[in-house]
């Protein structure tokens, strides 16, 4: 067939909404995508001179054939893509993983439905509620349901034919009053299903409707002089009111809402769904997303919303969201709240998503503590286009006060963690006045001249705390030492721009990216280490000036005093006898008298 990456072939594609499929040379589908405009979307894969993602580059290199299906609307494209992905499971499509380890309450799709729990969600026509991250809440709900309504727990097939034929006998649950024995015809299906409808309302959080229903039935039973039935209904009413009192009311101003939020932290993406009914959160559901070929966030958000809507059988026509999905579902409206109660609910959903991501990260780190660090370093390598993994990173920072007491600091990070034993301070020797560029040239030269002389390993990446000027000074020094092959960057504080030698335009990393956070962490540590050294040196100089103001105390005396007492505070607290041992009784007397006066 014609080369699908050719301009002629791409220009022949329709400019209509639809779904496209990429095939490899063996005829296997490797990727399925949706598009508002098939030609523009497909062309975007092949008209690039550079690929930011290695996975996208690998995908494109394997595409041997293309097929597409034109549909009427964006909504149709989204739904068809979802169906085809589930059917074919292509290698490069996003993976949607839900929190299946949490239990659900399920109302089975069967005659006289059972109400039970499961950890496996199946498309079997049953009604699923959950999942429940709190086992205590799950147990409380089931206990309440079983106290309120006599429902069966057996697995018998209660078809009308089996019941009327007398195939079954009543069990112990009937004898102790937990079940009305529909298996032997003691309870008709209409009465049983009324109880199931009330249970559904409880699980949906609509407690007020159930309370009203039970209250009306209780009043009716009392009026008909059915006092035992009225007493039973009164007890049910009390149990339900107690449960409602313990429920956490989240929003008094909003009765019902369906909220979807997308959140990505440290490469982990999650869509959280939160359902509010009667002002109470009755359902929270998380869907983890593996974005294999870096699809746009709004695209995968659309797909995740559709997936959750289908799995949970959602009926609402308005969804609160934190970002607008790329594709509009039929009869669904999206709203991004800006203030008020709806915004609070949106933030609550984001908190749930964040908690779930942190749980994923904790589990990964528990299984393999090095995984997280390795992931950060690999991301940094990609973002900075480094030739090798930056296992060893060194960072330089200058400190001075109006050109006085100039010092520099070098910190070393190995595998993303500070190697404090390898930190180094530098007293700047060849520079007078506030000249950051000259200071940087000196310390970089001294650092790497020594490493070369001692035949020690060189870093995989050098970070300079500063902009173009400091970076250029450091790079010129590396060239002088024939070390220009070592990657070096500068980070400017104001906008956190990343500068590289020979490039006039800075690199802007995502403010949320772990690459930038790692660079910032190293830069901040170099600044802390350098400023601490500078402050200590300045204080020591001030202390030296104070001592030399005392009669009889010269430079040699100062050296003796500091060698023994370590600090000016220790000298102040020392006795006349202790000071005399170092500088003689007359000078010691002058020192003690001096400090008593100040």
C-alpha positions in Angstrom: 0.0 0.0 0.0 1.0 3.7 -0.3 3.3 5.0 2.4 0.9 6.3 5.1 3.4 9.0 6.3 3.4 10.6 2.8 1.8 14.0 2.3 -0.4 12.6 -0.5 -1.8 9.9 1.7 -2.3 12.0 4.7 -4.1 14.7 2.7 -6.5 12.1 1.4 -7.8 11.4 4.9 -11.3 12.8 5.8 -11.6 16.0 7.9 -14.4 14.4 9.9 -14.9 13.0 13.4 -14.1 9.3 13.8 -11.8 6.6 15.1 -8.5 5.5 13.6 -6.5 2.3 14.1 -2.8 1.8 13.6 -1.6 -1.7 12.5 1.9 -3.1 12.7 3.6 -5.2 9.9 1.9 -8.4 11.2 -1.6 -6.9 10.8 -2.1 -6.5 14.6 -3.8 -3.4 16.0 -1.3 -1.5 18.2 -3.1 1.7 18.8 -6.7 3.0 18.6 -7.5 6.7 18.8 -10.4 9.1 18.4 -10.4 12.4 16.6 -12.6 15.4 16.0 -10.7 15.7 12.7 -9.1 12.4 11.5 -6.8 14.1 9.0 -5.3 16.6 11.5 -5.0 14.1 14.2 -3.3 11.3 12.2 -1.1 13.8 10.4 0.2 15.1 13.8 1.9 11.8 14.3 3.9 11.8 11.1 4.6 15.6 10.5 6.9 16.0 13.5 10.6 16.6 13.3 11.1 15.8 16.9 9.3 13.4 19.4 9.4 14.4 23.1 8.3 10.9 24.0 10.3 7.8 23.2 7.1 5.7 23.3 5.4 7.9 20.7 8.5 7.6 18.5 8.4 3.8 18.9 4.7 3.7 18.1 5.1 5.7 14.9 8.1 3.6 13.8 5.9 0.5 14.0 2.9 1.7 12.1 2.6 -0.2 8.8 -1.1 0.4 8.0 -4.0 2.6 9.0 -7.8 2.2 9.0 -10.4 4.6 10.1 -14.2 4.7 10.9 -16.1 8.0 10.3 -18.9 8.8 12.8 -21.4 11.6 13.1 -20.4 13.3 16.3 -17.5 13.6 18.8 -19.6 11.7 21.3 -19.9 8.8 18.9 -16.1 8.8 18.4 -15.5 8.6 22.1 -17.9 5.8 22.6 -16.7 3.8 19.6 -13.1 4.2 20.7 -13.9 2.9 24.1 -15.7 -0.2 22.6 -12.8 -1.0 20.3 -10.1 -0.6 22.9 -11.9 -3.0 25.2 -12.3 -5.5 22.3 -8.7 -5.4 21.0 -6.6 -4.2 24.0 -4.0 -2.5 21.8 -0.4 -2.3 23.2 0.0 1.5 23.1 -3.4 2.6 24.4 -3.9 4.0 27.9 -4.7 1.5 30.6 -7.6 2.2 33.0 -7.2 0.5 36.3 -9.8 0.9 39.0 -9.5 0.3 42.7 -10.8 -3.3 42.5 -9.2 -4.3 45.8 -11.9 -2.3 47.6 -15.3 -4.0 48.1 -18.6 -3.2 46.6 -22.2 -3.8 47.8 -24.1 -5.6 45.0 -27.8 -6.2 44.4 -27.8 -9.3 42.3 -29.6 -9.5 39.0 -31.9 -12.4 39.9 -35.4 -13.2 41.2 -35.7 -12.1 44.8 -32.3 -10.3 44.6 -29.7 -10.9 47.3 -27.7 -8.0 48.8 -24.1 -9.0 49.3 -20.5 -7.8 48.9 -17.9 -8.5 46.2 -14.4 -7.3 45.2 -15.0 -8.1 41.5 -17.1 -5.8 39.4 -18.8 -7.6 36.6 -21.2 -6.5 33.8 -23.8 -9.0 34.7 -26.8 -6.7 35.1 -26.4 -6.5 38.8 -26.5 -3.1 40.6 -23.1 -2.2 42.2 -22.6 0.4 44.9 -19.1 1.6 46.0 -16.4 0.8 46.1 -16.1 1.4 49.8 -12.6 2.3 51.1 -13.9 2.1 54.7 -14.6 -1.5 55.8 -16.4 0.0 58.9 -18.8 1.9 56.7 -19.5 -1.1 54.5 -20.3 -3.3 57.6 -22.5 -0.6 59.1 -24.5 -0.3 55.9 -25.0 -4.1 55.6 -25.9 -4.4 59.2 -28.5 -1.5 58.9 -30.0 -3.1 55.7 -30.3 -6.5 57.4 -31.9 -5.0 60.5 -34.4 -3.0 58.4 -35.4 -5.5 55.8 -35.7 -9.3 55.9 -33.8 -10.2 52.8 -32.6 -13.7 51.8 -28.9 -14.8 52.0 -29.3 -18.2 50.3 -28.2 -18.9 46.7 -31.3 -20.7 45.7 -32.8 -20.1 42.2 -36.1 -18.7 43.2 -38.0 -18.9 39.9 -41.8 -19.0 40.1 -41.7 -22.6 38.8 -39.3 -23.7 41.5 -41.3 -22.0 44.3 -44.7 -23.3 43.3 -43.4 -26.8 42.8 -42.4 -27.0 46.5 -38.8 -27.7 45.6 -37.3 -25.8 48.6 -37.7 -25.9 52.4 -37.3 -22.9 54.8 -34.0 -22.6 56.6 -32.7 -21.3 60.0 -32.7 -17.7 58.7 -36.5 -17.9 58.5 -36.8 -19.6 62.0 -34.9 -16.7 63.6 -36.7 -14.0 61.8 -34.0 -12.7 59.4 -35.9 -13.8 56.2 -39.6 -14.2 55.3 -38.9 -17.4 53.3 -39.9 -16.4 49.8 -38.5 -19.8 48.8 -41.7 -21.5 50.1 -44.1 -18.7 49.0 -44.4 -16.9 52.3 -43.4 -13.5 50.7 -44.4 -12.4 47.2 -42.0 -10.8 44.8 -43.7 -7.4 44.7 -43.3 -7.0 48.5 -39.7 -8.2 48.3 -38.8 -5.8 45.5 -40.4 -2.9 47.5 -37.8 -3.6 50.2 -35.0 -3.8 47.5 -36.1 -0.3 46.2 -35.8 1.1 49.7 -32.4 -0.5 50.0 -31.3 1.1 46.7 -32.3 4.5 48.0 -30.3 4.0 51.2 -27.2 3.0 49.2 -27.7 6.0 46.9 -27.7 8.2 50.0 -31.4 9.2 49.7 -32.2 8.5 53.3 -34.9 11.2 53.6 -37.1 9.4 51.0 -36.8 6.1 52.9 -37.5 7.8 56.2 -40.7 9.4 54.7 -41.8 6.0 53.3 -41.3 4.1 56.6 -43.0 6.9 58.5 -46.1 6.8 56.2 -46.3 3.0 56.5 -46.0 3.2 60.3 -48.8 5.7 60.5 -51.0 3.7 58.1 -50.4 0.5 60.2 -51.3 2.2 63.4 -54.5 3.6 61.9 -55.4 0.1 60.7 -54.7 -1.2 64.3 -51.8 -3.3 63.1 -49.8 -2.4 66.2 -47.1 -5.1 65.9 -46.3 -4.1 62.3 -46.4 -0.4 63.4 -43.9 -1.2 66.3 -41.6 -3.0 63.8 -41.7 0.0 61.4 -41.0 2.4 64.4 -37.9 0.4 65.2 -36.8 0.6 61.6 -37.3 4.3 61.6 -35.2 4.7 64.8 -32.3 2.6 63.3 -32.3 4.6 60.1 -32.5 8.0 62.0 -29.5 6.9 64.1 -27.5 6.0 61.0 -28.4 9.3 59.4 -27.2 11.2 62.5 -23.8 9.5 62.2 -23.5 10.3 58.5 -21.0 13.1 57.6 -22.9 16.0 55.9 -20.5 17.4 53.4 -22.7 20.1 51.8 -25.8 21.7 53.1 -26.4 23.8 50.0 -26.1 21.0 47.4 -28.5 18.0 47.5 -26.9 15.9 44.8 -23.9 16.1 42.5 -21.6 14.0 40.4 -18.0 15.2 40.5 -15.0 14.1 38.2 -11.5 15.3 38.8 -8.2 14.6 37.0 -4.9 14.7 38.9 -1.4 13.8 38.0 1.5 13.5 40.6 4.9 12.2 39.9 3.8 10.5 36.7 0.8 8.8 38.3 -2.5 9.9 36.8 -5.9 9.3 38.4 -9.5 10.3 37.8 -11.6 10.4 40.9 -15.4 10.2 40.9 -17.4 11.5 43.9 -21.2 11.1 44.2 -23.1 13.4 46.6 -26.6 12.6 47.6 -28.7 14.5 50.2 -25.5 16.5 51.0 -23.6 13.3 51.9 -20.8 11.6 49.9 -22.2 8.2 49.2 -19.6 7.0 46.7 -16.0 7.5 45.8 -14.3 5.7 42.9 -10.8 6.0 41.5 -9.5 5.1 38.1 -5.8 4.9 37.6 -4.6 5.9 34.1 -1.4 4.6 32.4 -0.8 7.1 29.6 1.5 5.1 27.4 2.0 7.4 24.5 1.5 10.8 26.2 -2.1 11.4 25.0 -3.5 14.9 25.8 -4.9 15.1 29.3 -8.4 16.3 28.1 -8.5 13.3 25.7 -7.9 10.7 28.4 -10.2 12.6 30.8 -13.0 12.1 28.3 -12.3 8.4 28.0 -12.1 8.0 31.8 -15.4 9.8 32.4 -17.1 7.5 29.8 -15.6 4.4 31.4 -16.7 5.4 34.9 -20.2 6.4 33.7 -20.7 3.0 32.1 -19.2 1.0 35.0 -21.3 2.7 37.7 -24.4 3.1 35.5 -24.6 6.9 36.2 -27.8 8.7 35.3 -26.9 12.3 36.0 -26.8 14.7 33.0 -24.5 17.3 34.7 -21.0 16.6 35.9 -18.7 18.9 37.9 -15.2 18.8 36.6 -11.8 20.5 37.2 -10.9 20.5 33.5 -13.0 20.4 30.4 -12.9 17.0 28.6 -11.9 17.1 25.0 -15.0 15.2 23.8 -18.6 16.0 24.6 -20.9 13.1 25.6 -24.5 13.3 24.3 -26.9 14.9 26.8 -24.1 15.6 29.3 -23.2 19.0 30.5 -19.8 19.8 32.1 -19.3 22.6 34.6 -16.1 23.9 36.3 -17.1 25.6 39.6 -15.3 28.8 40.5 -16.6 29.4 44.0 -19.0 28.3 46.7 -20.2 24.8 47.7 -19.5 23.2 44.3 -15.9 24.3 44.4 -15.5 22.8 47.9 -16.9 19.5 46.5 -14.4 19.7 43.6 -11.5 20.2 46.0 -12.8 17.2 48.1 -12.6 15.0 45.0 -9.1 16.2 44.3 -8.1 15.3 47.9 -9.4 11.8 47.3 -7.5 11.5 44.1 -4.3 12.8 45.8 -4.7 10.3 48.6 -5.1 7.5 46.2 -2.0 8.5 44.2 0.0 8.7 47.4 -1.2 5.2 48.3 0.0 3.9 45.0 3.4 5.6 45.4 3.8 4.2 49.0 3.0 0.7 47.8 5.6 1.0 44.9 8.2 2.3 47.3 7.5 -0.4 49.8 8.0 -3.0 47.1 11.1 -1.4 45.6 12.5 1.8 47.3 14.8 2.5 44.3 12.0 2.6 41.8 10.9 6.1 42.6 14.5 7.5 42.4 15.2 5.7 39.2 12.0 7.1 37.7 13.0 10.7 38.6 16.4 10.3 37.1 15.1 8.8 33.9 12.6 11.7 33.6 15.4 14.2 34.2 17.5 12.5 31.5 14.6 12.8 29.1 13.7 16.4 29.9 17.3 17.6 29.6 18.2 15.2 26.8 21.2 13.9 28.7 23.5 11.2 27.2 23.4 9.1 30.3 21.4 8.7 33.6 22.4 11.6 36.0 23.4 9.4 38.8 25.9 11.9 40.2 25.0 15.6 40.1 27.1 18.5 41.4 25.9 22.0 42.0 27.8 25.2 42.6 26.6 28.4 44.4 28.5 31.6 45.2 28.0 33.7 48.3 29.3 37.2 49.3 28.1 40.4 51.0 28.9 43.4 48.7 32.0 41.5 47.6 33.3 40.8 51.1 34.2 37.3 52.3 33.5 35.6 48.9 32.9 31.9 49.2 31.5 29.1 47.0 29.9 25.8 47.8 29.7 22.5 45.9 27.1 19.9 46.9 27.0 16.4 45.5 23.8 14.3 44.9 24.0 10.6 44.2 21.0 8.7 43.0 18.9 11.8 43.8 20.1 12.0 47.5 22.6 14.3 49.1 26.1 12.8 49.6 27.1 15.1 52.4 30.5 13.7 52.9 31.5 14.9 49.5 30.3 18.5 49.9 33.0 21.1 49.5 33.5 24.7 50.6 35.8 27.1 48.7 37.3 30.3 49.9 37.6 32.4 46.8 41.2 33.5 46.5 41.8 35.2 43.2 38.8 37.6 43.1 38.3 40.9 44.7 35.0 42.7 44.8 31.5 41.3 43.8 32.4 39.3 40.6 30.3 36.2 40.5 31.5 35.2 37.0 35.2 35.2 38.1 34.4 33.4 41.3 32.5 30.7 39.4 35.5 30.3 37.0 37.9 29.8 39.9 35.9 27.3 42.0 34.9 25.2 38.9 38.5 25.1 37.8 39.8 24.1 41.3 37.1 21.5 41.8 37.6 19.6 38.5 41.4 20.1 38.3 41.6 18.3 41.6 39.3 15.5 40.6 41.4 14.9 37.4 44.6 15.0 39.4 43.3 12.5 41.9 41.8 10.4 39.1 38.3 10.4 40.7 35.0 10.0 39.0 33.4 13.0 37.3 29.7 13.9 37.6 27.1 13.1 35.1 25.5 16.6 35.3 26.7 19.9 36.7 24.2 22.5 37.9 25.1 26.2 38.2 23.0 28.4 40.5 22.6 31.4 38.1 21.8 32.5 34.6 23.7 32.8 31.4 26.7 34.7 32.8 27.6 32.2 35.5 26.9 29.3 33.2 29.1 30.7 30.5 31.9 31.2 32.9 31.7 27.6 34.2 31.4 26.2 30.7 34.5 28.1 29.5 36.4 26.6 32.4 35.3 23.1 31.5 36.5 23.6 28.0 39.8 24.7 29.3 40.0 21.4 31.2 38.8 19.5 28.2 35.7 18.5 30.1 33.1 20.1 27.8 31.5 16.7 27.3 30.0 16.8 30.8 26.4 18.2 30.6 26.0 21.5 32.4 23.0 23.7 33.0 22.2 26.9 34.8 19.0 27.6 36.8 17.9 31.2 37.1 15.9 31.9 40.3 13.3 34.4 39.1 11.4 32.2 36.6 13.2 29.0 37.3 14.5 29.0 33.7 17.0 26.3 32.6 19.9 27.5 30.5 22.2 25.3 28.4 25.5 26.4 26.8 25.1 27.8 23.3 21.3 28.1 23.5 19.9 31.6 23.8 16.3 30.4 24.6 15.9 28.9 28.0 14.1 25.6 28.7 11.0 25.9 30.8 10.1 22.7 32.7 6.6 22.1 34.0 6.4 23.6 37.4 4.9 20.4 38.7 7.5 18.1 37.2 9.8 16.1 39.4 12.7 17.0 37.1 12.4 20.7 38.1 11.7 19.8 41.7 14.9 17.7 41.8 17.0 20.5 40.2 15.5 23.0 42.7 16.2 20.8 45.6 19.8 20.5 44.6 20.1 24.2 44.0 18.5 25.1 47.3 20.8 22.7 49.1 23.9 24.3 47.5 22.5 27.7 48.5 21.9 26.6 52.1 25.4 25.0 52.4 27.1 28.1 50.8 25.3 30.7 52.8 25.9 28.9 56.1 29.6 28.8 55.4 29.6 32.5 54.4 27.8 33.5 57.5 30.2 31.5 59.7 33.2 33.0 58.0 31.8 36.5 58.4 31.0 36.0 62.1 34.5 34.5 62.7 36.0 37.6 61.0 33.9 39.9 63.2 34.9 37.9 66.3 38.6 38.1 65.3 38.2 41.9 65.0 36.8 42.1 68.5 39.6 40.1 70.1 42.3 42.1 68.3 40.8 45.3 69.9 41.8 44.0 73.3 45.3 45.3 74.6 47.9 42.6 74.3 46.0 40.4 71.9 47.6 39.9 68.5 47.1 37.5 65.6 49.0 34.7 67.3 47.0 35.1 70.5 43.7 34.9 68.5 44.9 31.7 66.8 45.7 30.2 70.2 42.4 31.2 71.7 40.3 29.9 68.8 42.3 26.7 68.6 41.5 25.9 72.2 38.1 27.5 72.8 36.6 27.2 69.3 34.3 30.2 69.5 33.9 33.7 71.0 31.1 32.5 73.3 33.4 29.9 74.8 36.1 32.5 75.4 33.5 34.8 77.2 32.5 32.0 79.5 36.1 30.8 80.2 37.8 31.4 83.6 40.8 33.6 84.1 42.9 30.6 84.9 41.9 28.7 81.7 42.6 31.8 79.5 46.0 32.4 81.3 47.2 28.9 80.2 46.9 30.0 76.5 48.0 33.7 76.5 49.5 34.4 79.9 48.0 36.1 83.0 48.3 39.7 82.0 46.6 39.3 78.6 44.1 37.0 80.2 43.2 39.6 82.7 42.7 42.2 79.9 40.4 39.7 78.1 38.2 39.0 81.1 38.0 42.7 82.0 37.0 43.5 78.3 34.1 41.0 78.2 32.8 42.2 81.6 32.4 45.7 80.2 30.4 44.8 77.1 
